[in-house]
Amino acid sequence: MDLTRFARVRLTHAPTPLEHLPRLSKLLGGPEIYLKRDDCTGLASGGNKTRKLEFLVGDALAEGATHLVTQGATQSNHVRQTVAAACRFGLGATALLEERVDGAASDYYGSGNVFLDRLFGARLEVRPAGLDMNAEMLAVGERLRAQGERPYLIPGGGSNALGALGYVVCAQEILQQVNERGLPIDAVVHATGSCGTQAGLVVGLEGMNSGIPVLGIGVRAAREAQEANVFKLAALTWEKIGLRGELRREAVQADCDYVGAGYGRPTSGMIEAVTLLAQYEGVLLDPVYSGKGMAGLIDLIRKGRFRRGQNVVFVHTGGSAGLFAYRDAFGMADPLPHP
């Protein structure tokens, strides 16, 4: 699967580690769990968007862009990594932050990723929930053109067919790592939101005839809509690469039973998952994506979906910077007593 014809910059500390989680695996009494450490991609505290940005920023530079424009939720990991990439290549950056989470604590609006966005010097513009964010980005792009800039618009999550190529690369890495160890894998599990990560993993693993199923644990949409959106993007990615045949619809699987009250809303399962990974493996998940994804995996193990004797890879998509915006949810908002 040759991706060399696509413009690309190098941002990722690759290959990211594939680590066994022995204590968590023993605690749950199910499959052996392996963590694909895409929280260690290296850009601005890491995360899955770094892989996507290699192709998106590569394309932007090839087109002579001077300014990146993107959008996401207030505590967007994608925005953090995009504005950091802009700094890396001397580009301007404007990010539209959508207020998807009502009634959040004050930390949500100033700490975590928002603080880092400001530190990277991004222009931040807030938008209320429910707007057509792609239309909002187009308007910002026109405004920047009128100011003499050459804007390059990156969709939320970096999730288009070009960005998804980053997770085709990740699928190649996983296969190489497990083959080198002689490790049979029964499933790859991860959090799925804007669809690019799952689309790339599915295309990569299907395109190389790995026989390894991918399960996305949804963090926002209902299952039917999530699977349809992922399949649409995966099919576009399959076509963009020029793979033969057609992508199987059944290769796209999502379980959206762990969203809770909505995107970015804490759940008891997420809090348990984040706490278990921290205290049993010294690993930081995030409260919006990997925390809910791991909560889904833990629950499915307890229900017998994944069993002893199997091996499961969980793709850690990063985002621990967002934890600082959720201190209230973990009951840790109060400072330590001090003289």
PAGU-156665 format. One record per residue (C-alpha): residue in one letter; chain; x, y, z. Coordinates in steps of 0.1 Angstrom, whole numbers, plus 2048, in hexadecimal, padded with zeros to 3 digits. Last residue first. Layout:
+--------+--------+------+-------+-----+
! residu ! chaine ! east ! north !  up !
+--------+--------+------+-------+-----+
!      A !      A !    X !     Y !   Z !
...
+--------+--------+------+-------+-----+
end
This chain:
+--------+--------+------+-------+-----+
! residu ! chaine ! east ! north !  up !
+--------+--------+------+-------+-----+
!      P !      A !  7F8 !   90B ! A2E !
!      H !      A !  7ED !   8F4 ! A12 !
!      P !      A !  7CF !   8DE ! A0C !
!      L !      A !  7D0 !   8CF ! 9E9 !
!      P !      A !  7BB !   8E0 ! 9D0 !
!      D !      A !  797 !   8D7 ! 9CA !
!      A !      A !  78E !   8CC ! 9A6 !
!      M !      A !  795 !   8A7 ! 9AB !
!      G !      A !  773 !   897 ! 9AB !
!      F !      A !  77B !   886 ! 98A !
!      A !      A !  760 !   898 ! 977 !
!      D !      A !  76B !   8B9 ! 987 !
!      R !      A !  78F !   8B5 ! 97B !
!      Y !      A !  782 !   8B3 ! 957 !
!      A !      A !  795 !   8CF ! 945 !
!      F !      A !  7B7 !   8C1 ! 951 !
!      L !      A !  7AF !   8A0 ! 941 !
!      G !      A !  7AE !   8B0 ! 91F !
!      A !      A !  7D4 !   8B0 ! 91D !
!      S !      A !  7D1 !   88A ! 91E !
!      G !      A !  7C6 !   88B ! 8F9 !
!      G !      A !  7D6 !   86C ! 8EA !
!      T !      A !  7C7 !   854 ! 8D1 !
!      H !      A !  7CF !   835 ! 8E4 !
!      V !      A !  7C9 !   819 ! 8CB !
!      F !      A !  7BE !   7FA ! 8DF !
!      V !      A !  7CC !   7D9 ! 8D1 !
!      V !      A !  7BB !   7BA ! 8DC !
!      N !      A !  7CA !   797 ! 8E1 !
!      Q !      A !  7B4 !   779 ! 8E8 !
!      G !      A !  7BA !   75C ! 901 !
!      R !      A !  7A1 !   76A ! 91B !
!      R !      A !  783 !   77A ! 90A !
!      F !      A !  777 !   798 ! 8F7 !
!      R !      A !  751 !   79B ! 8F3 !
!      G !      A !  74E !   78B ! 915 !
!      K !      A !  739 !   7A5 ! 927 !
!      R !      A !  756 !   7B0 ! 93D !
!      I !      A !  76C !   7B3 ! 91F !
!      L !      A !  751 !   7C8 ! 90D !
!      D !      A !  750 !   7DF ! 92C !
!      I !      A !  776 !   7E4 ! 92C !
!      L !      A !  776 !   7EB ! 907 !
!      G !      A !  75A !   804 ! 90A !
!      A !      A !  76B !   816 ! 927 !
!      M !      A !  78B !   816 ! 912 !
!      G !      A !  779 !   829 ! 8F6 !
!      K !      A !  769 !   840 ! 90F !
!      G !      A !  78B !   849 ! 91E !
!      S !      A !  79C !   849 ! 8FB !
!      Y !      A !  784 !   864 ! 8EE !
!      V !      A !  776 !   87E ! 905 !
!      P !      A !  786 !   87A ! 928 !
!      D !      A !  7AA !   873 ! 91C !
!      L !      A !  7C0 !   855 ! 925 !
!      L !      A !  7DF !   858 ! 93A !
!      V !      A !  7F4 !   839 ! 93F !
!      G !      A !  805 !   82E ! 95F !
!      E !      A !  7F9 !   80A ! 95A !
!      Y !      A !  7E3 !   801 ! 978 !
!      Q !      A !  7DC !   823 ! 987 !
!      A !      A !  7DA !   838 ! 968 !
!      L !      A !  7C9 !   81E ! 952 !
!      L !      A !  7B0 !   816 ! 96E !
!      T !      A !  7A8 !   83B ! 974 !
!      V !      A !  7A2 !   843 ! 950 !
!      A !      A !  78C !   824 ! 94C !
!      E !      A !  778 !   82B ! 96C !
!      I !      A !  772 !   84F ! 962 !
!      M !      A !  767 !   845 ! 93F !
!      G !      A !  74F !   82B ! 94D !
!      S !      A !  740 !   844 ! 965 !
!      T !      A !  739 !   85B ! 947 !
!      P !      A !  746 !   87E ! 940 !
!      R !      A !  735 !   892 ! 925 !
!      G !      A !  74D !   89B ! 909 !
!      Y !      A !  735 !   890 ! 8EE !
!      G !      A !  713 !   886 ! 8FD !
!      A !      A !  700 !   879 ! 91B !
!      G !      A !  712 !   858 ! 91A !
!      V !      A !  727 !   850 ! 8FB !
!      Y !      A !  72D !   82C ! 906 !
!      D !      A !  713 !   819 ! 8F2 !
!      C !      A !  721 !   825 ! 8D0 !
!      D !      A !  731 !   804 ! 8C5 !
!      A !      A !  73F !   808 ! 8A2 !
!      Q !      A !  747 !   7EF ! 886 !
!      V !      A !  754 !   7F7 ! 863 !
!      A !      A !  761 !   7D7 ! 852 !
!      E !      A !  73D !   7CD ! 84C !
!      R !      A !  73C !   7E6 ! 82F !
!      R !      A !  757 !   7D4 ! 81D !
!      L !      A !  76E !   7EB ! 80A !
!      E !      A !  76D !   7E6 ! 7E5 !
!      G !      A !  785 !   7D7 ! 7CC !
!      R !      A !  7A8 !   7E4 ! 7C6 !
!      L !      A !  7B8 !   7FF ! 7DB !
!      G !      A !  7BE !   821 ! 7CB !
!      I !      A !  7CA !   834 ! 7EA !
!      K !      A !  7AF !   84E ! 7E4 !
!      E !      A !  795 !   832 ! 7DE !
!      W !      A !  79B !   821 ! 7FF !
!      T !      A !  79B !   844 ! 810 !
!      L !      A !  779 !   84C ! 800 !
!      A !      A !  76C !   82A ! 80B !
!      A !      A !  779 !   830 ! 82E !
!      L !      A !  768 !   852 ! 830 !
!      K !      A !  746 !   844 ! 826 !
!      F !      A !  74B !   826 ! 83D !
!      V !      A !  753 !   83C ! 85B !
!      N !      A !  735 !   852 ! 855 !
!      A !      A !  71D !   834 ! 851 !
!      E !      A !  72C !   823 ! 870 !
!      Q !      A !  727 !   843 ! 885 !
!      A !      A !  704 !   849 ! 878 !
!      E !      A !  6F8 !   826 ! 880 !
!      R !      A !  70B !   825 ! 8A2 !
!      A !      A !  6FE !   846 ! 8B0 !
!      A !      A !  716 !   863 ! 8AF !
!      R !      A !  72E !   871 ! 8CA !
!      V !      A !  749 !   85C ! 8DB !
!      G !      A !  745 !   83B ! 8C7 !
!      I !      A !  75A !   81D ! 8CF !
!      G !      A !  769 !   812 ! 8AE !
!      L !      A !  76F !   7ED ! 8A8 !
!      V !      A !  789 !   7E2 ! 88E !
!      P !      A !  78B !   7BE ! 883 !
!      I !      A !  7AC !   7AE ! 87B !
!      G !      A !  7AC !   798 ! 85B !
!      S !      A !  7CC !   7A8 ! 850 !
!      N !      A !  7C3 !   7AA ! 82C !
!      M !      A !  7DB !   7C8 ! 827 !
!      G !      A !  7BF !   7DE ! 819 !
!      E !      A !  7A8 !   7D3 ! 835 !
!      L !      A !  7C1 !   7DD ! 851 !
!      G !      A !  7CA !   7FE ! 840 !
!      V !      A !  7A7 !   807 ! 835 !
!      V !      A !  798 !   7FF ! 857 !
!      L !      A !  7B3 !   812 ! 86A !
!      G !      A !  7B0 !   830 ! 853 !
!      A !      A !  78A !   831 ! 857 !
!      Q !      A !  78C !   82C ! 87C !
!      T !      A !  7A4 !   849 ! 881 !
!      G !      A !  791 !   860 ! 869 !
!      C !      A !  76F !   85B ! 877 !
!      S !      A !  769 !   87C ! 88A !
!      G !      A !  761 !   868 ! 8AA !
!      T !      A !  76E !   845 ! 8AE !
!      A !      A !  780 !   838 ! 8CD !
!      H !      A !  796 !   81A ! 8C7 !
!      V !      A !  796 !   7F4 ! 8C5 !
!      V !      A !  7AB !   7DD ! 8AF !
!      A !      A !  7A1 !   7B9 ! 8B0 !
!      D !      A !  7AC !   794 ! 8B2 !
!      I !      A !  7D2 !   79B ! 8AF !
!      P !      A !  7EB !   77E ! 8AB !
!      L !      A !  80D !   788 ! 8B8 !
!      G !      A !  82C !   77A ! 8A6 !
!      R !      A !  83F !   797 ! 8B5 !
!      E !      A !  84B !   7A5 ! 894 !
!      N !      A !  829 !   79E ! 885 !
!      V !      A !  818 !   7B2 ! 8A1 !
!      Q !      A !  82F !   7D0 ! 89B !
!      Q !      A !  82C !   7CF ! 875 !
!      L !      A !  806 !   7CC ! 876 !
!      I !      A !  803 !   7E9 ! 88F !
!      E !      A !  81A !   7FF ! 87A !
!      Q !      A !  806 !   7F8 ! 85A !
!      A !      A !  7E6 !   801 ! 86C !
!      C !      A !  7F6 !   821 ! 878 !
!      V !      A !  7FF !   82A ! 854 !
!      V !      A !  7DB !   825 ! 84A !
!      Y !      A !  7D4 !   83B ! 868 !
!      G !      A !  7E7 !   858 ! 859 !
!      L !      A !  7D5 !   852 ! 838 !
!      A !      A !  7B5 !   85D ! 849 !
!      G !      A !  7C1 !   881 ! 847 !
!      L !      A !  7BF !   880 ! 821 !
!      A !      A !  79E !   86F ! 820 !
!      N !      A !  78F !   888 ! 837 !
!      S !      A !  790 !   889 ! 85D !
!      G !      A !  7A8 !   8A3 ! 86A !
!      G !      A !  794 !   8A1 ! 88A !
!      G !      A !  77E !   8BD ! 87D !
!      P !      A !  786 !   8C6 ! 859 !
!      I !      A !  7A7 !   8D7 ! 850 !
!      L !      A !  7A4 !   8F7 ! 83B !
!      Y !      A !  7C3 !   905 ! 82A !
!      P !      A !  7C5 !   92B ! 82A !
!      R !      A !  7DA !   93F ! 812 !
!      E !      A !  7DB !   961 ! 824 !
!      G !      A !  7D7 !   983 ! 813 !
!      Q !      A !  7BE !   992 ! 82B !
!      A !      A !  7A1 !   98B ! 814 !
!      R !      A !  7AE !   967 ! 813 !
!      L !      A !  7AB !   966 ! 839 !
!      R !      A !  786 !   971 ! 838 !
!      E !      A !  77F !   957 ! 81E !
!      G !      A !  78E !   93C ! 833 !
!      V !      A !  77A !   947 ! 851 !
!      A !      A !  75A !   944 ! 83D !
!      L !      A !  764 !   921 ! 831 !
!      M !      A !  76B !   917 ! 856 !
!      E !      A !  748 !   922 ! 860 !
!      A !      A !  73A !   90E ! 844 !
!      N !      A !  74C !   8F0 ! 850 !
!      M !      A !  740 !   8F7 ! 873 !
!      D !      A !  71B !   8F6 ! 869 !
!      L !      A !  70F !   904 ! 88A !
!      G !      A !  6FF !   8EE ! 8A5 !
!      A !      A !  714 !   8F8 ! 8C3 !
!      P !      A !  71E !   91C ! 8C7 !
!      R !      A !  73F !   928 ! 8B7 !
!      V !      A !  75E !   934 ! 8C8 !
!      E !      A !  77C !   943 ! 8B5 !
!      L !      A !  7A0 !   93B ! 8BE !
!      R !      A !  7BD !   94A ! 8AC !
!      A !      A !  7DA !   933 ! 8B4 !
!      G !      A !  7F9 !   93E ! 8C7 !
!      F !      A !  806 !   91C ! 8D1 !
!      L !      A !  800 !   925 ! 8F5 !
!      R !      A !  7DD !   92E ! 8ED !
!      D !      A !  7D6 !   90C ! 8DF !
!      L !      A !  7E7 !   8FD ! 8FE !
!      F !      A !  7D1 !   90F ! 916 !
!      V !      A !  7B2 !   904 ! 902 !
!      N !      A !  7BF !   8E0 ! 902 !
!      G !      A !  7C0 !   8DD ! 928 !
!      S !      A !  7B4 !   8FC ! 93A !
!      G !      A !  79F !   91A ! 930 !
!      Y !      A !  77C !   910 ! 926 !
!      Y !      A !  77A !   8ED ! 936 !
!      D !      A !  78A !   8FA ! 956 !
!      S !      A !  76B !   910 ! 95B !
!      A !      A !  756 !   8F1 ! 961 !
!      A !      A !  73F !   8E6 ! 945 !
!      G !      A !  71B !   8F1 ! 942 !
!      D !      A !  716 !   8E8 ! 91E !
!      V !      A !  72E !   8D3 ! 90A !
!      R !      A !  72E !   8D9 ! 8E4 !
!      E !      A !  73B !   8FC ! 8E4 !
!      E !      A !  74C !   8FB ! 8C2 !
!      L !      A !  770 !   908 ! 8C0 !
!      L !      A !  77A !   918 ! 89F !
!      A !      A !  7A0 !   916 ! 89A !
!      T !      A !  7B6 !   92F ! 888 !
!      A !      A !  7DA !   927 ! 881 !
!      G !      A !  7F7 !   93A ! 86F !
!      L !      A !  812 !   925 ! 860 !
!      G !      A !  837 !   923 ! 86A !
!      F !      A !  83B !   8FE ! 865 !
!      R !      A !  83D !   8F2 ! 889 !
!      C !      A !  825 !   90D ! 894 !
!      A !      A !  80B !   901 ! 87D !
!      A !      A !  810 !   8DE ! 88A !
!      A !      A !  80A !   8EB ! 8AD !
!      V !      A !  7E9 !   8FB ! 8A1 !
!      T !      A !  7DF !   8D9 ! 892 !
!      Q !      A !  7E8 !   8C5 ! 8B1 !
!      R !      A !  7D4 !   8DB ! 8C9 !
!      V !      A !  7B7 !   8DD ! 8B1 !
!      H !      A !  7B5 !   8B7 ! 8AE !
!      N !      A !  7B6 !   8B2 ! 8D3 !
!      S !      A !  796 !   8C8 ! 8D5 !
!      Q !      A !  78C !   8D5 ! 8F7 !
!      T !      A !  774 !   8EF ! 8EA !
!      A !      A !  768 !   8D8 ! 8CE !
!      G !      A !  778 !   8D8 ! 8AC !
!      Q !      A !  780 !   8EE ! 88F !
!      T !      A !  79C !   8F5 ! 876 !
!      V !      A !  7AE !   910 ! 862 !
!      L !      A !  7D3 !   90E ! 859 !
!      H !      A !  7E4 !   92D ! 84B !
!      T !      A !  800 !   933 ! 832 !
!      A !      A !  7F7 !   918 ! 818 !
!      G !      A !  80D !   912 ! 7FA !
!      E !      A !  7FA !   8F5 ! 7ED !
!      A !      A !  816 !   8DD ! 7F4 !
!      L !      A !  817 !   8EB ! 817 !
!      A !      A !  7F2 !   8E4 ! 81D !
!      D !      A !  7F6 !   8C1 ! 80F !
!      G !      A !  812 !   8B8 ! 827 !
!      V !      A !  7FE !   8C9 ! 842 !
!      L !      A !  7E2 !   8B0 ! 83B !
!      F !      A !  7F8 !   892 ! 836 !
!      E !      A !  80C !   895 ! 855 !
!      L !      A !  7EE !   8A4 ! 866 !
!      K !      A !  7DC !   882 ! 866 !
!      R !      A !  7F8 !   872 ! 87A !
!      T !      A !  7F9 !   88E ! 893 !
!      K !      A !  7D4 !   88C ! 898 !
!      N !      A !  7D7 !   86C ! 8AB !
!      G !      A !  7E7 !   87B ! 8CA !
!      G !      A !  807 !   88B ! 8D7 !
!      S !      A !  811 !   8A3 ! 8F2 !
!      A !      A !  815 !   8C0 ! 8D9 !
!      L !      A !  822 !   8A9 ! 8BD !
!      G !      A !  833 !   88A ! 8C9 !
!      T !      A !  81E !   86C ! 8BD !
!      C !      A !  81E !   85E ! 8E0 !
!      D !      A !  7F9 !   85F ! 8E6 !
!      D !      A !  7F9 !   847 ! 8C8 !
!      R !      A !  805 !   82D ! 8E0 !
!      K !      A !  7F6 !   80D ! 8D2 !
!      L !      A !  7EB !   7FC ! 8F2 !
!      Y !      A !  7EA !   7D7 ! 8F5 !
!      I !      A !  7D0 !   7C4 ! 909 !
!      E !      A !  7D2 !   79F ! 910 !
!      P !      A !  7AF !   792 ! 90F !
!      G !      A !  798 !   78E ! 92E !
!      G !      A !  79F !   78C ! 953 !
!      L !      A !  798 !   7B2 ! 958 !
!      L !      A !  7B3 !   7B6 ! 973 !
!      K !      A !  7CC !   7A0 ! 960 !
!      S !      A !  7C9 !   7B4 ! 940 !
!      L !      A !  7CC !   7D5 ! 954 !
!      R !      A !  7EC !   7C9 ! 964 !
!      P !      A !  7FB !   7BB ! 944 !
!      L !      A !  7F5 !   7D9 ! 92D !
!      H !      A !  80B !   7CF ! 910 !
!      E !      A !  81A !   7EC ! 8FD !
!      L !      A !  81B !   7F4 ! 8D7 !
!      P !      A !  832 !   812 ! 8D5 !
!      T !      A !  82E !   82E ! 8BA !
!      P !      A !  840 !   827 ! 89A !
!      A !      A !  845 !   843 ! 896 !
!      H !      A !  84B !   864 ! 8A8 !
!      T !      A !  832 !   875 ! 891 !
!      L !      A !  838 !   897 ! 881 !
!      R !      A !  846 !   88F ! 85F !
!      V !      A !  836 !   8A3 ! 842 !
!      R !      A !  823 !   893 ! 826 !
!      A !      A !  819 !   899 ! 802 !
!      F !      A !  809 !   879 ! 7F5 !
!      R !      A !  81B !   864 ! 7DA !
!      T !      A !  82D !   851 ! 7F5 !
!      L !      A !  80D !   840 ! 802 !
!      D !      A !  814 !   81D ! 7F2 !
!      M !      A !  800 !   800 ! 800 !
+--------+--------+------+-------+-----+
end
